[in-house]
Structure formats: structure tokens, C-alpha cells
Amino acid sequence: MICSCWLTGGSKRARGLVASAICGVLLSACGGGGSTVPGGAARPTPSARPTATASARPTPTPSPTPFPSPPPGKISHVVIVIQENRSFDNLFQGYPGANTASSGYTSNGSLVQLQPVSLAAKYDMYHQFINALDDINGGLMNGFDTEAGDCGPSCPPNPAYSYVPASETQPYFSMAGRYVLADDFFPSDEDGSFVSHQYLIAAQAMQTYGIPANLPWGCDGDSTVLLLNAQTIPGTPTNQTTSSCFTGEPTLAGEIDQHPNLSWRFYSAPYADVGYAWNAFTSISQVRNGPEWGTNIVTPSSQFLTDVAAGKLASVTWITPNLADSDHPNSGSTRGPQWVTSVVDAVGESSFWPTTAIFVLWDDWGGWYDHVPPAVLDYDGLGIRTPLIVISPYAFAGRVAHTQYEFGSILGFTEDVFGLAHLNASDARANPLTGGDVFDFSQQPRAFTPFLRRRPAAR
């Protein structure tokens, strides 16, 4: 894999801050296919990986009670909150009724206990397509020790075998306890942030893998990204490249644009923040180089709170954090759960609450251990299990949903709500979130109680 930490292109915007920050936090994911790790230590060799087939890992769980779409008028707003880089075992360790593990096997057969590691810990793990294959190891889920943390000699032993302490995840546990937590939810792709964010707007990523070769990503520069051979399962990495600025890629936003009664917005960190890299529309030429960049792409992310308070909420909204508000490893911050809570409270306390479905998800596993082998559905997925919290006046109370869902389930739900066509394989094949263990549209919409305590108004 090619990973350079330099900038190209002739943009007039200052690039230095973005370069230094992203190189320290995001580009640590590069190098997953090499034979050495930072400091020159040899990477452990994973167990022999059998050739994957559709039966090598679990097949999709049938939806319990097929229900193609919500009754008309129940949902008219979908909000997709995208957090960063956490596996289910890492973030929801010990959640009551959920499928979690407190220990895991390494590539040499050793059983190790997961250790508590703060969201603010200053290290990251390699977590791109090649690393996912190593971690999954043909369904054995024992290759996580083959990926080093980007912390040099200060890495703890087996850094991937960790979980976030309950004191930091309490806001997420509270949301899940009041609504629905899906414990069999997977990215539709077997990769990191660049590819995953494309799947969340387009249900595919143009057969790319890894991250673009240099900064800035997408249409802001002239960086290329590597391609997978999609004729094998799992896909085979190649040395072929394509531009990370995609021309004509169909997206959910593009479908919405064909319907005058619908609208969309994408809230993003500004260019000067590392979180800008998680703005998937920087790679969609018709958006990045078109008039919607100045209208439907909104920065900073905090503007979402202002807009909702002012009575403005699009039919479909994506919202991504800045670095400090993300759960991204090596962010040095524990603010992610509080940021998500503020977003949920903003909608819950607004007039939009009775007709809204909020999906809180994490874009990839971040290299952290998870014990559940993902199903092999195509050349690029499924990826390693991540959490999903569903918050809505029609969501069940305190339910753990065990049906297999994926990113495509959220896109499919949105398409069904608004009468849009499926974009690609992942949203067409995905189990519907209206299947019976997430939503109950026969119930009266439940009232919302804020998660954050408000200070009394000054008298």
C-alpha cells in the first residue's frame, strides 16, 4: 500500500494543520500489508487463512417478521450520526443481554483478557482492508495481535485486545438502554474510514480499498486510491489505482435530488480539522465541484444544533464529528459520547422528534478486537462488527436486536421510507430494520426525555 504524508494540488486554502493532524491520526492506518511495524519489530504471522467462501462465516440471519417499510407518515426525517473506529466488543463490553466477549485468542493460540483503555489513549491500530483480513483470519478472529499500534515501544502488550471503560461509555449505554442496540451490525465493507464513509452515502466505494495515497483526499487534490479485484472472495488487492475524486458515482443524495419534496444535508468538521477527512462528499465530483457544496454541505458540525433549534432539519441528514468529538483512537479526547448525546437531545427536544429515526453508528472497527466473525457476502464485506444504536419514538425500549444488519440496512430503510430505489448490492441485500426487533410502528410515539441534564434558567 502506498501512503505518503504530503499534499498535492493548488488549493489556496492552508493545508499545514490538516496535514500534520491527519498524518498523526489517520495515516497511521497505512502499512497494514507490510512485514514490519513501527520500530522494526517483526509482525507476528497469523494462522493460515483458508480460502473464504460464502459458507466460511455465518450467513445472514433472516429478518424475524418481514415488514417492507414504515406506514406512511410515521417517519419523515432520518438522521445518521457517524462516529469513528470502534468494534462492538471494544465499546459495549459487558452490556446486559448483548453478545460480547471479555477475552480473545491471538494468532499463536494464547487467550488474553481484554484490558480497559480510555477513549483518550494516544495510540491507534492499523485498520484497513488488508488488516481486516488478517484480524478475521478466515473466521477464526485471532489475528488482531498481528497489527501493531501506532505508539512505538510504548504500546501495551496486545493493544487491540482492549475495551473502553464503562465510566466513559455510560452515555452510550444510557441511549441503548432507553432505545435499541443492535449487536449483530456490520459495516458493509471490510475496510477503514475512506471506504466506509462512501458506503454510507453510496452503498459502495468504486471497488477501492485503503486510503488515498496522499492528502488531501477526494476532489480537493489529485490523490489516487488503490483498487480491489472484485472477482475473488474476499477481494484481492491490486496495484491498480483510480482517482479518489469520483465522477458520476450514484449516491443517496443524488436520488433525493430527483424529488423536490425531499432534502438532504451533510454536516462536517471544517477543512482545518482532521474530521474533514470524514466528509464523504469531498470524493463526489458533482457535489464537491457543484452548487450543493455551499448549501447542502454544512460546516462546522455544531451548526446542526443551531439549525434544528431554528426549525430546520432535512429529510436525510448525515452528521460527522470533528476530531475532539470523535471516538477515533489517538484523538486524545473523551468527548465523543457527550457530542453524540447533544445531537440526540437536539432532535429529541425539537418538533421533529415524533417523525424521526436516528441511527448512531461507528464507521469501522478501528483495529480493536471483536469476537464475532462477519459473514462473507461479497468481495468487500462484511466488515468487522461495530455498534448501532437506533433512537426513535417508534423504537423499542431497552431492546437488544440480534438480527444481522449492515450499513446497507440503514440506506435501505431510508430508501423505503422515501420511496427511493436501491443503489447497490449492500442496500438491496441487507435485512430491513423494519423486520420486527427494532421498530414498533403500531405503538404511539414515545415522548423524549433529554439525556443531558440542563441547568435551570437564571432568574
Secondary structure, DSSP 8 states (H G I E B T S, - for coil): ------B-S--SS--HHHHHHHHHHTGGGTTTTSSB-TTS-B-----------TTSS------SS---S--TTS--EEEEEEE-S--HHHHSTT-TTS---SEEE-TTS-EEE-EE--TT-S--B--SHHHHHHHHGGGT---GGGS-BTTGGG--SSTTSEE--HHHHHHHHHHHHHSEEESSEE-SSSS-HHHHHHHHHHS--TTEES--SSBS-GGGS--EEEEEETTSSS-EEEEEEEESSBSS---HHHHHHT-TT--EEEE---TTSGGGGG-GGGGBHHHHTSGGGGTTEESSTTHHHHHHHTT---SEEEE---TTTS--TTS----HHHHHHHHHHHHHTSTTGGGEEEEEEESS-TT----S-----BTTB--S---EEEE-TTB-SSEEE-S-EEHHHHHHHHHHHHT----SHHHHHS--TTSSSSB-TTS-------SS-------
